[in-house]
């Protein structure tokens, strides 16, 4: 019990999976977070819990700020929002400070290419490597904000190094750049120097159509994203080639 910070990233992290098995989603996310807080209460010297939440809590919409109304439309989003509230109550009941980051679509080398249900960019990249046809669920004009894992890690590190500035605050963790599914496939195609054909298949209820955010609040702390989606795709492909 000599640790100073808890960085809580563990979760059932797929919106579609949460619809197939909402009990597992609740168990892995809500119950696990309550267990973690109960464990944290044993450490009287704990400085803070840093929780990685999700853009899913906002539901549909563009340029979401931290003051926007939350409107979860999947069981996953409900569980992530519940976990935010558990973490906040740990402060009110047990004086355990927190920082909550609402992550947008995070990607990067090391992501599981075998998982067809989680990680939009990795799902499409995996298909592009194995075929010239990329299947997308729903409309190709759906939009997302893609954030590289290195930029996520730098924000978490900053919330530890400058702990007081981040104490008991919620931050969007995104680039603030909107990318449609069609644009993403074109960027993958260009990076791979391979013509890709988009095949649209049925989407599912609970999937966000537009989901982009504002990172203005986080940038005021001195953080800023360093990786563009183009850089990130190139780096991801290099990682895959190196680790074949």
Secondary structure, DSSP 8 states (H G I E B T S, - for coil): ---SEEEE--S---HHHHHH-HHHHHIIIIIHHHHHHHHHTT-TT--EEEEEEEGGGG-SEEEE-TTS-----SHHHHHHHHHHHHHHHHHHHH---EEEEEE-EEE-TT--TT-TTS-HHHHHHHHHHH-SEEEEES-TT-EE-EEEHHHHHHHHHHHHHTHHHHTTEEEEES-S--EEHHHHHHHHHHHHT---EEEEE---TT--SBEEE--HHHHTTT------HHHHHHHHHHHHHHT-
